[in-house]
Amino acid sequence: MKNKVLIGSLITALIAFMLYSVNLKKVENSSLKIVGQGQEQVVKNKKGKNSVREPKVATMEYPNHIKIASGSEQKWAEKIVQVMGKDQSYQVCVQDLNNNKFARVSNTSQRHGVNTISCLFLLIALTYQEQHGQATANKAVKIKKADHVKGEKVLQKGIAYNATYLKQLMMQGDKTAANALLRKVKPAKVNSIIRRTGVENTAIKGKFSAKPAGYTTANDLNKIMVSLYHDQILSRQYSNQVLGALNASKIKPRIIRNSKGLIYAIGDSKANVALVQSNGNAYCVSVWSNNDHDFVKLGKAVNSFFK
């Protein structure tokens, strides 16, 4: 009888060990997604499988933690919160350029990746160099293999193009042209020049491709446009040159869909910025969000502030 009990105990222990081994293997092979600020950090475990490193608590932000900057126009801020809601991460900045009225509303304070809008940083740097006698405008730039972006066919590898023509193509969304110009100016130089506008969280970090070429915040985008409006980094002639390129661009962001007047704008699916002059008013609106679903409604709401 004792032998039967002993054998039964050994069998039970063996089954339990086998189940533990199976579950352990599942844990090693599984991955955990920690969602915070729309980001996750994946690392390799000892067996080369994907797992996730827990982010620092201080970096986690939540859509329902909405902050309104001190001094903001309360009615503007309330309307922005109503339009943008609490289900997505966003930053919005509205600045009346005729006086000191503004509204800054956000539920994320971090800088975020942007793509097409990074062309504005490069355009300002190119124009700044031109103003200071370091022009690339009349120079020929040969397209290299590293510049070329898959799917773009206007520019051919090994052919040299006038830099002014490349700038025009860049402002129509041609990433190959942007890469060729960025290679000539260098990202570090672009970032050095753009910091003169007073930005703290804006830079180009790499080539233009499907991935973000740079990063910024809504507040920094506002500073950049205000610096152009008040000729703070460029003279009036060269500020108008940059604004004119924005006005002529075929890339029309969603935030200005219902706007009228003189409009200087640029944007992508994550960020939009616009400087609008209409009926004696002049204002800047900038936004970053993890999607652009509410950008049209936001632009309409901001328009109503100035009627």
N, C-alpha and C positions, 0 to 999 in steps of 0.2 A: 504493500500500500504506500509506504514511504517512498519507494522508487518511482511509483506512478506519479505521485505529487511532485517529486523533484523533476521528472521528465517534463511534466506539464508546465512547471515554472520556467524551465529552460526554453521551451518552445515559445511561451508568451514573451519572454525577454528578447528572444531572437526576432520575433515579429515586430516588436516595438522598436528594436534597433534598425530594422530594415525600413520601417515607415519614417523614422527620424532621418535616415540617410537620404531617402527620396525627397522629403520636404526641404532638407538642407540644400540639395542640388537645385531645387526649384528656386530657392531664394537667391542662390549664387547666379543663376541664369536670368533672373528677372531684373527689371529696371523700374525705378520709382520716379514719377514726374512731380516735382515740386513747383507749383505755379505761384509766382509772385512777381508782379511787374511785367508779366508776359515773358519771363525768362526762366531758363532752367540750366543747370550746370551738370553736364554729363562727364563722368570720369570712368576709367577702367579699373575693375577690381583685380584681385590677384590672379584670377584665371582669365583675364582679358575680356570679361563680359562688361556690358554697359551698366553702370549704376549711377546714382546721383549724389553729389555732395550737397549737404544741407546748407543753404545760404545763410549769411549772417542775418540775424533778426532785424538789425538796424537798416538793412537794405530793402526790406519788404514793405510795400505800400499797398493800400487797398482803395478800390474805386469809391467807396462810401466815405472816405476820409477827405472831404473837400475843404480846401483852404482858400480864403479870400484875402488878398493882400491888404494891409492897412492903408487907408486912404482911397480905396476903390469906390467908385460910384455904386451905391448899394443897389439901385434899380437895375443897372447894367449887369452887375454880378449875379443878381437873382435870376435874371432872364437867361444868362449864360448857363447857370446851373440847371435851369429848367430844360433848356435845349439839349445840353450834353448828357444829362441824366447821371446815373450812378452805376451803370453797368460796364463802363469802359474807362481806361486810363486816359487822361487828357490834361493839356495845359492850354489856356487861352489868355491872350493879352490884347486889349483894345486900348488905343491911345489917341486922344483928340489932339491933333497937331496944332490947333489954334489956341489952345489953353492947356491947363494942367490936368484936365479930367482924364481918368483912366480907370480900367478895371483889369485885375489879374486874378484869374481863378484857376485852380488846379487840384488834382488829387495825386499828382506825382511831381516830384521836384528834380528827378534825375534827368540827365541828358539822354537823348535817344537817337538811334540811327536814322539817317535820311539819305535819299539818293539823288533824284533830279534837283532838289533844292540846293544841293552842294555846288551845282553849277554857278549859283550866285556868288559863292565865296571865291571861286576861281575867276569869275568875270571881274569882280572887284579888284582882285590881285593883279590881273592883267592890265586893267585900266590904270591902277595906281602906278605900275611900272612905266606905262606909257606916259603918264603925267610927269614922271620924274626922269624922263629921258632914257628909259631902259626898255623901249618899245619892242615888242615882237610882232606888232601889227603888220608891217610890210615884209616880214621875213617868211621864207618858205620852210615848212615843217614836213619832213618825210614821215609817212606812216609806217611804223614798224609792226612786226608780227605781234609783239606784246601789247600794242595799242588796240588791236582789232578786237571787236566784240562780236561774238557769234550772232548771225542773223542780220547784221548791218551790211549793206552792199554799196552805199554811196562812195565811201572812201576805199581806195585800193592799196594794198600793201606794196611798199617800195616806191610809191608815187609821192612827190612833194606838193603840198598845197599851201596857198597863202594863209597866214595866220588869221587875217580878218575873216576870210571865208570859213575857216574852222570855228571861229567864235560864233558866227551866224548859225552854223550847223549845230553846234553845242546847244545853243539856246532854242533849237527846235527839237532837242532830245537825242541828238547823236552822241552816244557814249564814246565811240571811237575817236571822234574829234576832241572830246573832253580829255581823253587819256593822252592824246598827242600833245595837247597844250599843257596838261599837268606835268608831263615828263620834262617839258622845257622850263617851266616855272619852279617845279619841285614843291611837294606838299608842305615842307617846313617853311618855305617862303610864303606860301599862301596863308598859312596859319599865323605867321608873324605879322602879316599885313592886316588880316581880318581882325586880329586882337586890338588894333588901333581904334576900332569902333566901340570898344568897351565891353566886348563879349567875354564871358568867362568859361563857357561850356560849349564852345563851337570849334570845330576843326575838320579838315579833310584828313582821313586816315589811310586811304588807299585808292586803288584804281576804281574807275566807274565800271560796274558790271551789274549783275542781278542782285548782288549784295549791296548794303548801304556803303556809300563812298565816304560818308562823314557822319558827324553827329552834331546835335544842337538842342536848344530849348526854345519854347515859344517866346520867352522873354528876350533871349539873345536875337532871335529873328526880328523882333520889334526894334531892338537897339540898332541893328544893321540898317533897317529901312529908314529909321529916324535920322541916322547919321548921313544917309544919302539925301534925305529931304532938306536937312539943314547944312549940307556941304561941310560936314565935320572931318571926313577923311579925304574927300576929293574936292577939287574946286567945282564951281557951278557948271562949268563946261563939261567936265568929266563925270560929275554926278548925273547930269542930264544924259550923257552917253550911256551909262549903265541903265538908267530908268527907261531910256528909249528902247534899249535891247529887250527889256522886260515887256514893254508895251507891244513890241513887234512880234514877240514870241507867240507861236501857235499853241504852246502849252498853257491852256487856261485852267487854273485850278477851280475846284468846285465851289470854293468860298465866294467867288465873284460872279457866280452864274446869274444872280439877279441884280447885280450892281450896274450903275450907269455913271458916265462921266469919264474923267481921265483916270485910267487904272493901270497900275504897274504891279504885276503879280507873278508869282511862280509857285509851283507846288508839286507834290507827288501824293501817293496814296496814304502817307503818314503825316505829312506836314504841308501847310499852306501859309503863305504870307502875302498880304496885299496892301498897297498904299493907294487910297482912293481920294480924288478931288472932285467934288460935285456940289453945286448950288452954294458955293461959298464955304463949304466945309472941306476939311482935309483930315483924314484919319488913317491909322494903320491898324490892321487886325492880323494877328498871327495865331496859329494853332498847331499843336501836335496831338495826335491821338493814335491808338493802336488800330484804328480804321477810320475811313473818311465818310462813314454813313451819314453823319449829322452835319457835315461841313456846309451843305447848301442851306439848311435851316439856320445854322449859325450865321452865315453871311447875311441872310435876310433879316435876322434879328438885329445884327449890328447896324445894318442900313437904317433900321427904324430908330436907332438912337440919335441919328443925325438928321431926321426930317423935322 
